[in-house]
């Protein structure tokens, strides 16, 4: 049907409807300008436009607006809805009807994905027969066949546009046009991500729910269900839906991640995800449009909280293992997806996420020295620059620089110091404060070290959220996750309160020391990894995401995690000897400090069981059987006296004492190594 005739038949009511649509239409300025250019026949304007994008992105709304533009330009406008077209050349031709002979017809085909099998025929036959000056718009979910753009003729005639979410200003204008008060805009925008359908639906619901507007709007399950049905279309199987949910929860989804969670179907599911119009592809993998991500997550949390918790833990475990095993060059790429899982917690306002592409993280090189010192002096002053110069001389490998991807200039730098002795404590007040706290709270044990995030320097937005700060935080967390024998981590920030809540949320509170460098006061945040190792620390962070959605019996995030004790080697030796003597007295054994040591808590076994496992492990070493028999007879079998134990073993008392003493020493050494390294006491003792 020719649209001009239809408008004349509708009369006043149709005019009111179209006027209301015009008032509610926002954005799409570039698309409108390109279409108007084609209508005007301007040089270089393309006569055929292919619009594609996911459901709800506003394709139909834009096509209606283009129809109005064509009518206002005096053109004959033909509209075709792909949902009502038989997907054959004959069916399409019948839907189009008689094309006016005069030049300048406008043909608009909406929901083109329903008849996309006709692309070849349209390209090679139908469109070639249209009168000169015709303008054609095809709008669908899927991008056009590559043969359009690879053809040297069509590449000059076709304009392909991927429709995106509305930018913030246009999204706010749409909400205003829908009658939503400005105070409620942010709540709706944070959920919808600028998707026009989501904005319109959420605004309509929020306006009706006046109490929700006042208190902070959240989408109802009806809104979420409606959005999912519109945005996703048909999902072939439960496995495909599972892949979508994993993709929504993860920062990016690779085929490797899917394989770890769904098994052999991963290649098929990844290929299907890749074809969906609401999925974007990057070098690291796939991710969904924001509104799809939000709706899928909210739906799964509500519909199947246990399933959501299981999926989260599986994704979390995969990402933790990846951080621990990737090369240094891949550390940031592996760490950012893990941190992204916490995006709705306290970290939400402290990261820019994908904006990190504006800079790249590189190791410091000697030719960067003057620029690094210049940045230090600009942001922190001359005394800080002198301290920075000292650390560049003594630990240049600790520094990372952040280079603009546009200009190549170094715009920021970061230092992750590793300290096994108080080097620089007389030069750097921050390092002096870190050592002072470690000595007073829990001194280092042999082989351990302190890590200090010493500099976070980006002068334009000093120590505030920015792409370089994202990368600095991610690198620091990646170093923590991979560390071996790291006793303390300290992070220093300017003492202005900005980071207090963030650091406290991640169990790295202020240690109460506020050193000064030049005129500036700083605050030192810290965490003792021997008191709460990385495993329990990550679990606690992860559980905050699940909150009350946790299944019965899972640990909570309410702070119930018991801190470990950090024993010196003499204290540890004494505790092991006391535990052996109390091994047959549960009440006395329960009071032993080893119960709160790393070696016991990480093994997830009772202290008595751990001691027995350790004694059994001694069999594998030199003189192991003698040591095992002496310890077993004395403590496990419970000989009344050492003389009785020697008699039971058929040994002279002096020989028995030698075996027992050596066995206790070897057992303590074995347990101490496990305490320091976090390894299980299950294998043989190599000594």
C-alpha positions as CSV (number, residue, x, y, z in Angstrom):
1,X,0.0,0.0,0.0
2,X,1.2,3.5,-0.8
3,X,1.5,5.2,2.6
4,X,0.3,8.6,1.4
5,X,-3.1,7.3,0.6
6,X,-3.4,5.6,4.0
7,X,-2.6,8.9,5.8
8,X,-5.3,10.7,3.9
9,X,-7.8,8.0,4.9
10,X,-6.9,8.1,8.6
11,X,-7.9,11.7,8.9
12,X,-7.6,13.7,12.2
13,X,-7.0,10.7,14.6
14,X,-4.1,9.5,12.5
15,X,-2.6,12.9,12.4
16,X,-2.8,13.1,16.3
17,X,-1.2,9.7,16.5
18,X,1.7,10.7,14.2
19,X,2.1,14.0,16.0
20,X,2.5,12.2,19.3
21,X,5.0,9.8,17.8
22,X,7.0,12.8,16.4
23,X,7.1,14.4,19.9
24,X,8.3,11.2,21.5
25,X,11.0,10.5,18.9
26,X,14.5,11.3,20.0
27,X,18.0,10.8,18.7
28,X,19.1,9.0,15.5
29,X,20.4,12.3,14.1
30,X,23.0,10.6,11.9
31,X,20.6,8.1,10.5
32,X,18.0,10.8,9.7
33,X,20.7,13.0,8.1
34,X,21.9,10.2,5.8
35,X,18.3,9.4,4.8
36,X,17.5,13.1,4.1
37,X,20.7,13.3,2.0
38,X,19.5,10.3,-0.1
39,X,16.0,11.9,-0.5
40,X,17.7,15.1,-1.7
41,X,19.8,13.2,-4.2
42,X,23.0,14.8,-2.9
43,X,26.3,13.7,-4.4
44,X,27.8,10.6,-2.6
45,X,24.5,9.8,-0.9
46,X,23.7,6.1,-0.9
47,X,20.2,5.0,-2.2
48,X,20.1,1.8,-0.2
49,X,20.4,1.7,3.6
50,X,20.7,-1.4,5.7
51,X,19.9,-0.9,9.4
52,X,20.5,-3.7,11.8
53,X,20.5,-4.2,15.5
54,X,19.0,-6.3,18.3
55,X,15.4,-6.4,19.4
56,X,14.2,-3.2,21.1
57,X,16.9,-1.0,19.7
58,X,14.4,1.1,17.9
59,X,14.4,-0.1,14.3
60,X,10.7,0.0,13.8
61,X,10.4,3.4,15.4
62,X,13.1,4.7,13.1
63,X,11.5,3.1,10.1
64,X,8.1,4.8,10.9
65,X,10.0,8.2,11.2
66,X,11.7,7.6,7.9
67,X,8.3,7.0,6.3
68,X,7.1,10.4,7.6
69,X,10.3,12.0,6.3
70,X,9.6,10.5,2.8
71,X,6.0,11.7,2.8
72,X,7.0,15.2,3.8
73,X,9.5,15.2,0.9
74,X,6.6,14.4,-1.5
75,X,7.7,10.9,-2.2
76,X,5.6,7.8,-2.7
77,X,6.3,5.6,0.3
78,X,5.8,1.8,0.3
79,X,6.1,0.0,3.7
80,X,6.6,-3.8,4.0
81,X,6.6,-5.8,7.3
82,X,8.8,-8.9,7.0
83,X,6.5,-10.7,9.5
84,X,3.7,-10.7,7.0
85,X,5.7,-11.6,3.9
86,X,5.9,-15.0,2.4
87,X,9.7,-15.4,2.1
88,X,9.7,-16.0,-1.6
89,X,10.3,-13.6,-4.5
90,X,6.6,-14.0,-5.4
91,X,5.5,-13.3,-1.8
92,X,7.8,-10.2,-1.5
93,X,6.6,-8.8,-4.9
94,X,3.0,-9.3,-3.9
95,X,3.7,-7.4,-0.5
96,X,5.3,-4.5,-2.3
97,X,2.4,-4.2,-4.9
98,X,2.5,-1.9,-7.8
99,X,5.5,0.4,-7.8
100,X,4.8,3.9,-9.3
101,X,6.5,4.4,-12.6
102,X,7.7,7.9,-11.7
103,X,11.2,8.1,-10.1
104,X,11.7,8.7,-6.4
105,X,9.8,5.9,-4.7
106,X,10.8,5.1,-1.0
107,X,10.7,1.4,-0.1
108,X,10.9,0.6,3.6
109,X,11.2,-3.1,4.7
110,X,10.9,-3.6,8.5
111,X,11.6,-6.9,10.4
112,X,13.8,-8.0,7.4
113,X,15.3,-10.9,9.4
114,X,12.0,-12.8,8.7
115,X,12.7,-12.7,4.9
116,X,16.5,-12.4,5.0
117,X,16.8,-15.5,2.7
118,X,15.8,-13.1,-0.1
119,X,19.0,-11.1,0.2
120,X,20.6,-12.5,-2.9
121,X,17.5,-12.1,-5.0
122,X,17.0,-8.5,-3.8
123,X,20.6,-7.6,-4.5
124,X,20.9,-9.2,-7.9
125,X,17.3,-8.7,-9.3
126,X,14.6,-6.8,-7.5
127,X,16.4,-3.7,-6.4
128,X,18.0,-3.3,-9.9
129,X,14.6,-2.8,-11.4
130,X,13.6,0.1,-9.2
131,X,13.3,3.6,-10.9
132,X,16.2,6.0,-10.6
133,X,16.1,8.2,-7.5
134,X,14.5,5.4,-5.4
135,X,15.5,5.1,-1.8
136,X,15.4,1.7,0.0
137,X,15.7,1.0,3.7
138,X,16.1,-2.6,4.9
139,X,15.9,-3.0,8.7
140,X,16.4,-6.2,10.6
141,X,18.2,-7.9,13.5
142,X,21.0,-9.4,11.5
143,X,23.8,-7.7,9.6
144,X,23.8,-8.0,5.8
145,X,25.5,-10.7,3.9
146,X,29.1,-9.9,3.2
147,X,28.5,-10.1,-0.6
148,X,26.8,-6.7,-0.5
149,X,30.0,-4.9,0.6
150,X,32.4,-7.2,-1.3
151,X,30.7,-6.3,-4.6
152,X,32.5,-3.2,-6.0
153,X,29.2,-1.9,-7.3
154,X,27.0,-2.3,-4.3
155,X,29.8,-1.0,-2.0
156,X,29.2,2.4,-3.5
157,X,25.4,2.3,-3.3
158,X,24.9,0.7,0.1
159,X,25.1,2.2,3.6
160,X,25.2,-0.3,6.5
161,X,24.3,1.1,9.9
162,X,24.5,-0.8,13.2
163,X,21.9,0.8,15.5
164,X,23.2,1.3,19.0
165,X,21.7,2.3,22.4
166,X,20.7,5.9,22.7
167,X,23.5,8.1,24.2
168,X,22.7,9.4,27.8
169,X,21.3,12.8,26.7
170,X,18.9,11.3,24.1
171,X,17.9,8.6,26.6
172,X,17.1,11.3,29.2
173,X,15.1,13.2,26.6
174,X,13.1,10.0,25.9
175,X,12.3,9.6,29.6
176,X,11.3,13.2,29.8
177,X,9.0,12.8,26.8
178,X,7.4,9.8,28.6
179,X,6.6,11.9,31.6
180,X,9.2,10.5,34.0
181,X,10.5,13.0,36.6
182,X,14.2,13.8,36.3
183,X,14.9,12.5,39.8
184,X,13.9,9.0,38.6
185,X,16.0,9.0,35.4
186,X,19.2,7.6,36.8
187,X,17.5,4.5,38.3
188,X,15.9,3.7,35.0
189,X,19.0,4.5,32.9
190,X,21.2,2.2,35.0
191,X,19.0,-0.7,34.2
192,X,18.2,-0.1,30.6
193,X,21.6,1.0,29.3
194,X,20.0,3.3,26.7
195,X,18.0,0.6,25.0
196,X,14.9,2.4,23.6
197,X,12.4,-0.4,24.2
198,X,13.6,-0.9,27.7
199,X,13.5,2.9,28.4
200,X,10.0,3.2,27.1
201,X,8.7,0.2,29.0
202,X,10.5,1.0,32.2
203,X,9.4,4.7,32.0
204,X,5.7,3.6,31.5
205,X,5.9,1.3,34.5
206,X,7.8,3.8,36.7
207,X,5.3,6.6,36.0
208,X,2.5,4.3,37.1
209,X,4.4,3.3,40.2
210,X,4.7,6.7,41.8
211,X,6.2,5.2,45.0
212,X,8.8,3.5,43.0
213,X,9.8,6.8,41.4
214,X,10.3,8.4,44.8
215,X,12.2,5.6,46.4
216,X,14.4,4.4,43.6
217,X,12.8,2.4,40.7
218,X,13.6,-1.2,40.1
219,X,12.1,-3.3,37.3
220,X,9.4,-5.8,38.2
221,X,9.6,-9.3,37.1
222,X,6.8,-8.6,34.6
223,X,8.9,-5.8,33.0
224,X,11.9,-8.2,32.9
225,X,9.9,-11.0,31.3
226,X,8.5,-8.7,28.7
227,X,11.9,-7.3,27.8
228,X,13.5,-10.7,27.5
229,X,10.8,-11.9,25.2
230,X,11.3,-8.9,23.0
231,X,15.0,-8.7,23.1
232,X,16.0,-12.3,22.8
233,X,13.5,-13.8,20.5
234,X,13.4,-17.6,20.3
235,X,16.0,-19.5,22.3
236,X,16.5,-23.0,20.8
237,X,17.2,-25.1,23.9
238,X,17.9,-24.9,27.7
239,X,21.6,-25.3,26.9
240,X,21.5,-22.2,24.7
241,X,19.7,-20.3,27.5
242,X,22.4,-21.5,29.9
243,X,25.1,-20.1,27.6
244,X,23.3,-16.8,27.5
245,X,23.2,-16.6,31.3
246,X,26.9,-17.4,31.5
247,X,27.6,-14.7,28.9
248,X,25.4,-12.2,30.8
249,X,27.2,-12.9,34.1
250,X,30.8,-12.8,32.7
251,X,32.7,-9.7,31.6
252,X,33.5,-11.5,28.3
253,X,32.8,-15.1,27.4
254,X,35.3,-17.2,25.5
255,X,34.8,-20.7,24.2
256,X,37.2,-21.9,26.9
257,X,35.0,-20.5,29.6
258,X,31.9,-22.2,28.1
259,X,33.9,-25.5,27.8
260,X,34.7,-25.4,31.5
261,X,31.0,-24.8,32.4
262,X,29.0,-26.7,29.7
263,X,31.4,-29.2,28.3
264,X,31.4,-30.6,24.8
265,X,28.6,-28.3,23.5
266,X,30.8,-25.2,23.9
267,X,31.8,-24.8,20.2
268,X,28.2,-25.0,19.1
269,X,26.9,-22.7,21.8
270,X,29.7,-20.1,21.3
271,X,29.0,-20.0,17.5
272,X,25.3,-19.5,18.3
273,X,26.1,-16.7,20.7
274,X,28.3,-15.0,18.2
275,X,25.5,-14.8,15.7
276,X,23.0,-13.1,18.0
277,X,22.4,-9.4,17.2
278,X,22.5,-8.4,20.9
279,X,26.0,-9.9,21.3
280,X,29.2,-7.9,20.7
281,X,32.6,-9.5,19.9
282,X,36.0,-8.3,21.2
283,X,39.5,-9.7,21.0
284,X,38.9,-11.3,24.4
285,X,35.5,-12.9,23.6
286,X,31.8,-12.1,23.6
287,X,29.6,-9.8,25.7
288,X,25.9,-8.9,25.5
289,X,24.3,-5.4,25.3
290,X,23.8,-3.9,28.7
291,X,20.1,-4.2,28.9
292,X,20.2,-7.9,27.9
293,X,22.9,-8.5,30.5
294,X,20.8,-6.8,33.2
295,X,17.5,-8.5,32.3
296,X,19.0,-12.0,32.1
297,X,20.8,-11.7,35.4
298,X,17.8,-10.2,37.2
299,X,15.6,-13.0,35.8
300,X,17.9,-15.8,36.8
301,X,18.4,-14.4,40.3
302,X,14.7,-14.3,40.8
303,X,13.7,-17.5,39.0
304,X,16.5,-19.8,40.2
305,X,18.6,-18.3,43.0
306,X,20.4,-21.6,43.6
307,X,21.1,-22.0,39.9
308,X,22.5,-18.5,39.8
309,X,24.7,-19.2,42.8
310,X,26.0,-22.4,41.2
311,X,26.8,-20.6,37.9
312,X,28.5,-17.7,39.7
313,X,30.8,-20.1,41.7
314,X,31.7,-22.0,38.6
315,X,32.5,-18.8,36.6
316,X,34.4,-17.5,39.6
317,X,36.5,-20.6,40.1
318,X,37.4,-20.7,36.4
319,X,38.5,-17.1,36.5
320,X,40.5,-17.5,39.7
321,X,42.4,-20.4,38.2
322,X,43.1,-18.5,35.0
323,X,44.6,-15.6,36.9
324,X,46.9,-17.9,38.7
325,X,48.1,-19.7,35.6
326,X,48.4,-17.1,32.8
327,X,51.6,-15.4,31.8
328,X,52.5,-12.0,33.1
329,X,51.6,-10.5,29.7
330,X,48.0,-11.8,30.1
331,X,47.6,-10.8,33.7
332,X,45.4,-7.8,33.2
333,X,43.3,-9.6,30.6
334,X,42.7,-12.4,33.1
335,X,42.1,-10.2,36.2
336,X,39.6,-7.8,34.9
337,X,36.9,-10.4,34.3
338,X,37.2,-11.7,37.8
339,X,36.9,-8.2,39.3
340,X,33.9,-7.5,37.0
341,X,31.9,-10.1,38.9
342,X,31.9,-7.7,41.8
343,X,30.7,-4.7,39.7
344,X,27.4,-4.3,41.7
345,X,29.1,-4.2,45.1
346,X,31.3,-1.5,46.5
347,X,33.5,-1.5,43.4
348,X,30.7,-0.2,41.2
349,X,31.6,3.5,41.5
350,X,35.4,2.9,41.3
351,X,35.9,1.4,37.9
352,X,35.2,2.5,34.3
353,X,35.5,-1.1,32.9
354,X,35.7,-1.0,29.1
355,X,37.1,2.5,29.1
356,X,40.5,0.9,29.9
357,X,41.1,0.7,26.2
358,X,42.2,4.4,26.2
359,X,45.5,3.4,27.7
360,X,47.8,0.4,27.6
361,X,49.8,-1.0,30.5
362,X,53.5,-1.5,29.8
363,X,56.6,-2.4,31.9
364,X,58.8,0.5,32.8
365,X,61.9,1.1,30.7
366,X,64.9,3.3,31.4
367,X,63.9,5.8,28.7
368,X,60.6,6.4,30.6
369,X,62.5,7.7,33.7
370,X,62.2,11.5,33.2
371,X,58.5,11.3,32.2
372,X,57.7,9.2,35.3
373,X,59.6,11.7,37.6
374,X,57.8,14.6,35.9
375,X,54.4,12.9,36.6
376,X,55.3,12.3,40.2
377,X,56.3,15.9,40.8
378,X,53.2,17.2,39.1
379,X,50.8,15.1,41.1
380,X,52.6,14.7,44.5
381,X,55.4,17.3,44.7
382,X,59.2,17.3,44.7
383,X,59.7,15.2,47.8
384,X,57.6,12.4,46.3
385,X,59.6,12.7,43.1
386,X,62.8,12.2,45.0
387,X,61.4,9.0,46.7
388,X,60.2,7.8,43.3
389,X,63.8,8.3,41.9
390,X,65.1,6.1,44.8
391,X,62.7,3.3,43.9
392,X,63.4,3.6,40.2
393,X,67.1,3.0,41.1
394,X,66.4,0.1,43.4
395,X,63.3,-1.7,42.0
396,X,62.7,-0.5,38.4
397,X,60.9,-3.8,37.7
398,X,58.2,-2.8,40.2
399,X,57.0,0.0,37.9
400,X,54.3,0.0,35.2
401,X,53.6,2.9,32.8
402,X,50.3,3.7,31.1
403,X,50.5,5.0,27.6
404,X,47.8,6.8,25.7
405,X,46.6,4.7,22.8
406,X,46.0,7.9,20.8
407,X,49.1,9.9,21.4
408,X,51.6,7.3,22.7
409,X,52.5,9.6,25.6
410,X,52.9,8.1,29.1
411,X,50.0,9.6,31.1
412,X,50.3,7.6,34.4
413,X,52.4,5.2,36.3
414,X,52.1,2.6,39.1
415,X,54.6,0.8,41.4
416,X,54.2,-2.6,43.1
417,X,57.1,-2.9,45.5
418,X,58.2,-6.2,47.0
419,X,60.1,-5.8,50.2
420,X,61.9,-8.6,52.2
421,X,63.8,-6.2,54.3
422,X,63.3,-2.5,55.4
423,X,65.1,-1.2,52.3
424,X,64.3,2.5,51.9
425,X,62.6,2.9,55.3
426,X,64.9,5.8,56.0
427,X,64.1,7.4,52.7
428,X,60.4,6.7,52.2
429,X,57.9,7.5,55.1
430,X,55.3,5.2,53.5
431,X,57.7,2.2,53.5
432,X,58.7,3.0,57.1
433,X,55.1,3.0,58.2
434,X,54.4,-0.3,56.5
435,X,57.3,-2.0,58.2
436,X,56.4,-0.5,61.5
437,X,52.9,-1.8,61.3
438,X,54.0,-5.3,60.2
439,X,56.5,-5.5,63.0
440,X,53.9,-4.5,65.6
441,X,51.0,-6.5,64.3
442,X,52.5,-9.7,62.8
443,X,56.1,-9.9,61.9
444,X,57.4,-11.6,58.7
445,X,58.5,-15.1,58.9
446,X,61.4,-16.6,57.0
447,X,60.9,-16.4,53.2
448,X,58.0,-14.0,53.4
449,X,57.7,-10.5,52.0
450,X,55.6,-7.3,52.0
451,X,53.9,-6.0,48.9
452,X,53.3,-2.3,48.7
453,X,51.2,-0.5,46.0
454,X,53.3,2.6,46.4
455,X,52.3,5.0,43.6
456,X,49.0,5.5,41.8
457,X,49.9,8.6,39.7
458,X,47.6,10.0,37.0
459,X,47.8,13.8,37.4
460,X,44.6,14.8,35.4
461,X,42.3,13.0,37.9
462,X,44.8,12.1,40.6
463,X,43.7,9.0,42.5
464,X,40.2,9.1,41.1
465,X,38.3,6.7,38.8
466,X,39.9,6.6,35.4
467,X,41.1,4.1,32.8
468,X,44.7,4.1,34.2
469,X,43.4,3.6,37.8
470,X,41.3,0.6,36.6
471,X,44.5,-1.0,35.2
472,X,46.5,-0.2,38.4
473,X,43.9,-1.8,40.6
474,X,43.5,-4.9,38.4
475,X,47.3,-5.4,38.2
476,X,47.6,-5.1,42.0
477,X,44.8,-7.6,42.6
478,X,46.3,-10.0,40.0
479,X,49.7,-9.8,41.8
480,X,47.9,-10.7,45.1
481,X,46.0,-13.7,43.6
482,X,49.3,-15.1,42.1
483,X,51.6,-14.3,45.1
484,X,53.6,-16.9,46.9
485,X,54.8,-16.2,50.4
486,X,53.3,-12.7,50.5
487,X,52.7,-11.9,54.2
488,X,51.2,-8.4,53.9
489,X,49.8,-6.2,51.2
490,X,49.7,-2.4,51.8
491,X,48.1,0.2,49.6
492,X,48.8,3.9,50.1
493,X,46.3,6.6,49.0
494,X,46.0,10.3,49.7
495,X,44.3,10.8,53.0
496,X,41.0,12.4,51.8
497,X,38.5,9.6,52.6
498,X,37.7,8.8,49.0
499,X,38.9,5.2,49.1
500,X,38.0,4.3,52.7
501,X,34.7,2.4,52.0
502,X,36.1,0.7,48.9
503,X,39.2,-0.6,50.7
504,X,37.2,-1.7,53.8
505,X,34.7,-3.6,51.6
506,X,37.6,-5.6,50.2
507,X,38.9,-6.4,53.7
508,X,41.9,-4.0,53.4
509,X,41.0,-1.4,56.1
510,X,43.2,1.4,57.3
511,X,46.0,0.2,59.6
512,X,45.8,3.4,61.5
513,X,49.0,5.0,60.2
514,X,49.0,8.2,58.3
515,X,52.5,9.1,57.1
516,X,53.2,12.4,55.3
517,X,55.3,13.1,52.2
518,X,56.0,16.7,51.9
519,X,52.8,18.7,52.6
520,X,50.5,15.7,51.8
521,X,49.1,13.2,54.4
522,X,48.5,9.6,53.2
523,X,46.6,6.7,54.6
524,X,47.9,3.2,54.7
525,X,45.5,0.3,54.1
526,X,46.6,-3.3,54.7
527,X,45.8,-7.0,54.8
528,X,47.6,-9.9,56.4
529,X,47.3,-12.8,54.0
530,X,48.4,-15.3,56.7
531,X,45.4,-14.3,58.8
532,X,43.0,-14.5,55.9
533,X,44.5,-16.2,52.8
534,X,43.5,-15.4,49.3
535,X,41.2,-18.4,49.0
536,X,38.9,-17.5,51.9
537,X,39.2,-13.8,51.0
538,X,38.0,-14.4,47.5
539,X,35.2,-16.6,48.8
540,X,34.0,-13.9,51.1
541,X,34.1,-11.3,48.4
542,X,32.2,-13.7,46.1
543,X,29.5,-14.4,48.7
544,X,28.7,-10.7,48.9
545,X,27.5,-11.0,45.4
546,X,25.1,-13.8,46.3
547,X,23.9,-12.2,49.6
548,X,20.7,-13.9,50.7
549,X,20.6,-15.9,47.5
550,X,23.1,-18.4,49.0
551,X,21.9,-21.9,49.5
552,X,21.4,-23.2,53.0
553,X,24.7,-24.3,54.5
554,X,26.9,-22.0,52.4
555,X,29.1,-19.5,54.2
556,X,27.7,-16.0,54.4
557,X,29.3,-12.6,53.8
558,X,28.3,-11.2,57.1
559,X,31.8,-11.3,58.5
560,X,31.6,-14.7,60.2
561,X,34.9,-15.8,58.7
562,X,37.3,-16.5,61.6
563,X,40.7,-14.8,61.2
564,X,43.7,-17.0,61.3
565,X,46.5,-16.6,63.8
566,X,50.0,-15.8,62.5
567,X,52.5,-17.8,64.6
568,X,56.2,-17.2,64.6
569,X,58.4,-20.3,64.1
570,X,59.1,-20.8,67.8
571,X,55.4,-20.3,68.6
572,X,54.5,-22.8,65.9
573,X,57.0,-25.4,67.2
574,X,55.6,-25.1,70.7
575,X,52.0,-25.4,69.4
576,X,52.8,-28.7,67.5
577,X,54.5,-30.2,70.5
578,X,51.5,-29.3,72.7
579,X,49.1,-30.7,70.1
580,X,50.9,-34.0,70.1
581,X,50.7,-34.3,73.8
582,X,47.0,-33.4,73.7
583,X,46.0,-35.5,70.7
584,X,43.9,-37.9,72.8
585,X,42.3,-35.1,74.8
586,X,39.7,-33.3,72.6
587,X,39.1,-30.5,75.1
588,X,42.8,-29.6,75.4
589,X,43.3,-30.0,71.6
590,X,40.5,-27.6,70.9
591,X,42.3,-24.8,72.7
592,X,45.5,-25.2,70.7
593,X,46.3,-22.1,68.5
594,X,47.0,-24.4,65.5
595,X,43.2,-24.7,65.1
596,X,43.3,-21.1,63.7
597,X,46.5,-21.5,61.7
598,X,46.6,-21.6,57.9
599,X,47.8,-25.3,57.8
600,X,44.6,-26.4,59.6
601,X,42.0,-24.1,58.1
602,X,43.1,-24.6,54.4
603,X,43.3,-28.4,54.8
604,X,39.6,-28.4,55.9
605,X,40.5,-31.2,58.4
606,X,40.5,-31.3,62.1
607,X,43.8,-30.7,63.9
608,X,43.9,-34.3,65.1
609,X,43.4,-35.7,61.6
610,X,46.1,-33.3,60.3
611,X,48.6,-34.5,62.8
612,X,47.9,-38.2,61.9
613,X,48.2,-37.4,58.2
614,X,51.5,-35.7,58.9
615,X,52.9,-38.6,60.9
616,X,51.8,-41.0,58.1
617,X,53.6,-38.8,55.6
618,X,56.9,-39.2,57.4
619,X,57.1,-42.9,56.3
620,X,58.3,-41.7,52.8
621,X,61.5,-40.0,54.0
622,X,64.8,-41.2,55.3
623,X,64.4,-43.3,58.4
624,X,60.7,-42.7,58.0
625,X,59.4,-45.9,59.3
626,X,61.4,-45.5,62.6
627,X,60.1,-41.9,63.0
628,X,56.5,-43.0,62.2
629,X,56.6,-45.9,64.7
630,X,58.0,-43.7,67.5
631,X,55.4,-41.0,67.0
632,X,52.5,-43.4,66.5
633,X,53.3,-45.5,69.6
634,X,53.9,-42.5,71.8
635,X,51.0,-40.3,70.8
636,X,48.4,-42.1,68.7
637,X,48.4,-45.5,70.5
638,X,48.8,-43.6,73.8
639,X,51.6,-45.3,75.7
640,X,51.4,-44.3,79.3
641,X,55.0,-43.3,79.5
642,X,57.9,-42.9,77.1
643,X,59.6,-45.8,78.8
644,X,56.5,-47.9,78.1
645,X,56.6,-46.8,74.5
646,X,60.3,-47.8,74.1
647,X,59.5,-51.2,75.7
648,X,56.6,-51.7,73.3
649,X,58.9,-50.9,70.3
650,X,61.6,-53.2,71.6
651,X,64.2,-50.4,71.6
652,X,66.7,-49.1,74.1
653,X,65.3,-46.0,75.7
654,X,68.2,-43.8,74.2
655,X,67.5,-45.1,70.7
656,X,63.7,-44.6,71.1
657,X,64.4,-41.0,72.3
658,X,66.5,-40.3,69.3
659,X,63.8,-41.6,66.9
660,X,61.1,-39.6,68.7
661,X,63.0,-36.4,68.7
662,X,64.0,-36.6,65.0
663,X,60.4,-37.6,64.1
664,X,58.9,-34.6,66.0
665,X,61.4,-32.2,64.3
666,X,60.6,-33.6,60.8
667,X,56.8,-33.4,61.5
668,X,57.2,-29.7,62.6
669,X,59.2,-29.0,59.5
670,X,56.6,-30.6,57.3
671,X,53.7,-28.7,58.9
672,X,55.7,-25.4,58.8
673,X,56.2,-25.7,55.1
674,X,52.5,-26.3,54.6
675,X,51.8,-23.3,56.9
676,X,54.0,-21.0,54.8
677,X,53.1,-22.3,51.3
678,X,49.4,-23.2,51.8
679,X,50.0,-26.7,50.6
680,X,48.1,-29.8,51.8
681,X,49.7,-32.4,54.1
682,X,48.9,-35.4,52.1
683,X,52.1,-36.5,50.3
684,X,55.3,-37.9,51.5
685,X,58.0,-36.0,53.3
686,X,60.9,-35.6,50.9
687,X,63.6,-35.2,53.6
